[in-house]
Amino acid sequence: MNHRGKHNRGMIEKPKDLIKSIKRLISYLKEYKIGIFFVIIFAIGSTIFNIIGPKILGDMTTEIYAGLMLKIMNVGGINFVKIGQICLTLIFLYVLSLFFSFIQGVIMNGVSNKISYRLRKEMSEKINRLPIKYFDQKTHGEILSIVTNDIDTLSQSLNQCITQIISGIATIIGVLIMMISINIPMTIVSVLILPFCMGIVSKIVQRSQRYFDEQQASLGRINGHIEEIYGGHDIVKAFNGEEKVINTFDDMNHVLYSSAWKSQFLGTMMHPIMGFIGNLGLVVTSVLGGYMTAKNRIQVGDILSFAKYVKNLTNQINQLAQVVSLVQSATAASERVFEFLDEPEEVETKTIDINLESIKGNIEFKNVKFGYNENKIVINDFNAKVEKGQKIAIVGPTGAGKSTIIKLLMRFYDVNSGNILIDGHNINDISRSELRSLFGMVLQDTWLFNGTIKDNIRYGKLDASDNDVIEACKTANVDHFIKTLPDNYNMVLNEEADNISGGQKQLLTIARVILADPKILILDEATSSVDTRTEILIQKAMDKLMEGRTSFIIAHRLSTIKNADLILVMNEGDIVEQGNHKELLNKNGFYANLYNSQFEEV
């Protein structure tokens, strides 16, 4: 338990810039300034009608008291007609206050939802502009938590915060004016409790903000963990990893519980404290009011009115204190949202316009140097020249830099130094969207989404006709298997696409690339997930597809790349050998050792 406590304290983030986040939120609110203006008008109107009530109620009490005195002295009685008129006036004022409050709520609800809609839209667009390295550093759950939990928290908090802050401030000002109109000395005594109230609120806010920040961050971490484990639940069960998963979750859940408990406790403890201070104010008001009534300095009904105003004043301060908790939640959520929106984007360096149709597929790597971290270079001095239509195999041990070369070629990452040229054009001078439209990728890890088979294949070319889709599937030797499925091409794949086999998923991704008809192909062990018979069918389709196209094949099974025009052998970020299969075997060097070791292991 002590270990967990230390872990929790170590993970608590320092309070962030509250003012900066509020200013950023205000910049979003400015777009809806007309709506906010009417919210302020209706809030003030509702407050005015509401705070006049206690004064009129006090007048009614005075009228009743005066009538009773006349009754006791047998010189008159209670004027029920006048009391009835006062009651009707009170009802009318409270109905107006309710109506104004309702309109204010409707407008503010619309504004807060429009802001959350805009933020979600901006985040959706932002995701497409972020570099791949951002997603390498963050879990999917953390990003989803920002888009869902933080946006929802921000929307709900905004809706409540703004209306309560406007109403609270208007009420406090109005109540103070009414209190002064009744009796200045009593007002001064009552107002003396305000600095005490504000001091308590300030102390609690300072203590609780860091826990609200940590609560939102912990929520993102735990969502990331759940999403990751749910996606790999079969692996967890296969390796009996349930206990470890549960322990990891318990640790994360304990951190979330601790920060949430502290933030909520500090936020809610303001209510009883402010309630005690309010009751203390009522006692002082009653004693002082009774004394002044005995001296005929105020009316009996004024004591009731003043007591109501004092109670109203402390209630509003209490509500504003509660709003502080909402502001803290909104601030913690908005900081994460704005941090996401402020993430550095892919810098577009397009300087030339090229005719994509004219691209032949000649590629050259010149002194390419790259590291995911500047202090850890993984590609040292990469040089290679590829002619159009060639089949280039990239081989080497794990960590040699094979996949990194492909990421650089497609500008998922930019080189530290050196150049990559396509038909003599530096890829840094071509827009990323244009560059990537030249490539088609078939990866070892398949990606299919929840939708029909037809829609998944058409993802490679959104304007393709049904006939184009079918022809692509025939070329990929997948048409026959699709027609054996329920609903054929209209069969819906589930969210994980696990209602078809791994080999069938790979066949569909290959058909998708065939439909896209790219200039350059990238195959990352594309047949590793299929059986031998299916592999033969796919290989025939891929051979046909690669005709006339520059193709990069990342191979782990060296027997699959015997027919490659050029084999680049990589080790520790450099090309240590290059040539065709026969030439490299004859050298009896690094490649020959790799090739022979695979058969020795078998």
Beta strands, then each sheet from edge to edge (+ up, - down):
strand 1: 363-370
strand 2: 379-386
strand 3: 391-395
strand 4: 417-422
strand 5: 425-426
strand 6: 439-442
strand 7: 451-452
strand 8: 492-493
strand 9: 520-524
strand 10: 550-554
strand 11: 566-571
strand 12: 574-579
sheet 1: 2+ 1- 4+ 5-
sheet 2: 6+ 9+ 10+ 3+ 11+ 12-
sheet 3: 7+ 8-
end
